[in-house]
């Protein structure tokens, strides 16, 4: 049998060639680099394209830094500012959900006052039957005055008249002729 192979004995074995790399998806192939020298590099600079996402993130970071600086100067600092915002949102949600119930309660109690000449003490069942929600608390000041209260707002009824709402869970005023913080109309 004839031998058809050739073996070179004088060359040392070199490193194995690297396997071909698969091209990356979505990227341009890297150009072959040619470095003409420092003089040419200074005069021929490529301008990077600015992405909208990067601009948005930079503006967001600047906005957060400015807000943080402002919030540190507010009473209670950053924590107080955040808690105040949360309480404000809670109050708005509570007022929005309690407004129809407060209106129904005010109308019902003033109708009862017009019939009987005083504000009667109602049981839970009577209040529920009248459409007054369970979130409304009634403070009986006198037979002629009551305060309807939720967690965030109070309404004073005196002698069949609604004197309006005040923020907060308020008790009966000390003087019904000048019921601060309510004003007589």
C-alpha positions in Angstrom: 0.0 0.0 0.0 1.3 3.3 -0.9 1.7 5.9 1.8 0.1 9.2 0.8 0.8 11.4 3.8 3.5 13.8 4.8 4.7 14.6 8.3 6.8 17.7 9.0 9.2 17.1 11.8 10.9 20.5 12.2 7.9 22.8 13.2 6.5 23.0 16.7 2.8 22.6 17.1 1.0 26.0 17.4 -2.1 26.9 19.2 -5.3 25.5 17.8 -7.2 28.0 15.6 -10.2 29.7 17.3 -13.6 28.5 16.2 -15.4 30.9 14.0 -17.7 33.2 16.0 -21.4 33.6 15.1 -22.4 37.1 14.2 -24.4 38.9 16.8 -28.0 39.7 16.0 -29.1 43.3 15.6 -25.5 44.7 15.6 -23.4 45.8 12.7 -20.3 43.7 12.1 -17.3 45.4 13.6 -15.2 47.1 11.0 -11.7 46.1 10.4 -9.7 48.6 12.5 -7.1 50.7 10.8 -5.1 53.0 13.1 -3.6 55.7 10.9 -2.0 57.4 13.9 -2.8 60.1 16.5 -2.9 63.0 14.1 -5.7 61.5 12.0 -7.7 60.4 15.2 -8.0 64.0 16.4 -9.3 65.4 13.2 -11.8 62.7 12.5 -14.1 62.1 15.5 -17.4 60.3 15.2 -20.4 61.8 16.8 -22.5 59.4 19.0 -26.2 59.3 18.5 -28.2 60.3 21.6 -31.1 58.0 22.3 -34.5 59.2 23.7 -34.3 56.7 26.5 -31.0 58.1 27.7 -32.4 61.6 27.7 -35.5 60.5 29.6 -33.4 58.8 32.2 -31.1 61.8 32.7 -34.1 64.1 33.0 -35.8 61.7 35.5 -32.6 61.6 37.6 -32.4 65.4 37.6 -36.1 65.7 38.5 -35.6 63.3 41.4 -32.6 65.2 42.7 -34.4 68.5 42.5 -37.5 67.0 44.3 -35.3 65.5 47.0 -33.6 68.8 47.6 -37.0 70.5 47.8 -38.5 67.8 50.1 -35.6 68.1 52.6 -36.5 71.7 53.1 -40.2 70.9 53.9 -41.5 70.3 57.4 -40.9 66.7 58.3 -38.3 66.3 55.5 -38.6 63.7 52.8 -40.5 61.3 55.0 -43.0 64.0 56.1 -43.5 65.1 52.5 -44.2 61.5 51.3 -46.5 60.8 54.2 -48.3 64.1 53.7 -48.9 63.2 50.0 -50.2 59.7 51.0 -52.6 61.2 53.6 -53.8 63.8 51.1 -54.6 61.0 48.5 -56.3 58.9 51.3 -58.4 61.9 52.3 -59.5 62.6 48.7 -60.5 59.0 48.2 -62.3 59.0 51.5 -64.1 62.2 50.7 -65.1 61.0 47.3 -66.6 57.8 48.7 -68.2 59.4 51.7 -69.7 62.4 50.0 -73.0 60.7 48.9 -73.4 59.1 52.3 -72.8 62.4 54.1 -75.3 64.1 51.9 -77.9 61.3 52.6 -77.3 61.5 56.3 -77.6 65.3 56.4 -80.8 65.2 54.4 -82.3 62.4 56.6 -81.5 64.0 59.9 -82.8 67.4 58.7 -86.0 65.8 57.5 -86.4 64.1 61.0 -85.7 67.4 62.7 -88.5 69.1 60.5 -90.9 66.3 61.6 -90.0 66.0 65.3 -88.3 69.3 66.3 -85.1 67.6 67.4 -82.4 65.2 66.1 -83.3 61.7 67.4 -80.7 59.1 68.4 -80.8 56.4 65.7 -79.7 52.8 66.0 -77.4 51.2 63.6 -80.3 49.4 61.9 -82.2 52.6 61.5 -79.2 54.4 60.0 -78.6 51.5 57.6 -82.3 51.5 56.6 -82.1 55.2 55.9 -79.1 54.7 53.6 -76.5 56.2 55.9 -73.2 54.3 55.5 -71.4 52.6 58.4 -68.4 55.0 57.9 -70.5 57.9 59.3 -70.3 58.6 63.0 -72.9 60.9 64.7 -71.9 63.1 67.7 -75.0 64.3 69.5 -74.3 67.8 70.9 -77.8 68.8 72.0 -81.3 67.8 70.8 -81.0 70.7 68.3 -77.4 70.0 67.1 -75.4 67.1 65.8 -72.1 66.5 64.0 -71.9 64.0 61.3 -68.3 62.7 61.0 -66.2 60.5 58.8 -62.4 59.9 59.2 -61.6 63.0 57.2 -64.6 65.4 57.3 -67.2 66.7 59.8 -70.6 68.3 59.1 -72.5 70.3 61.6 -76.4 70.4 61.6 -78.0 72.9 63.9 -81.8 73.5 64.1 -82.5 71.8 60.7 -79.8 73.8 58.9 -76.6 72.4 57.5 -73.6 74.6 58.4 -71.3 72.8 56.0 -68.3 70.6 56.2 -64.9 71.1 57.8 -61.8 68.9 57.3 -61.0 66.5 60.1 -62.9 64.4 62.6 -64.3 67.2 64.8 -66.3 67.1 68.0 -69.3 69.3 68.9 -68.5 73.0 69.1 -68.5 74.6 72.6 -70.7 77.5 71.6 -73.5 76.8 69.1 -74.1 80.6 68.6 -70.5 80.8 67.2 -69.6 77.2 66.2 -66.0 77.6 65.2 -64.6 76.4 62.9 -68.1 76.4 61.2 -69.7 79.7 60.4 -73.3 80.5 60.9 -74.9 81.4 57.6 
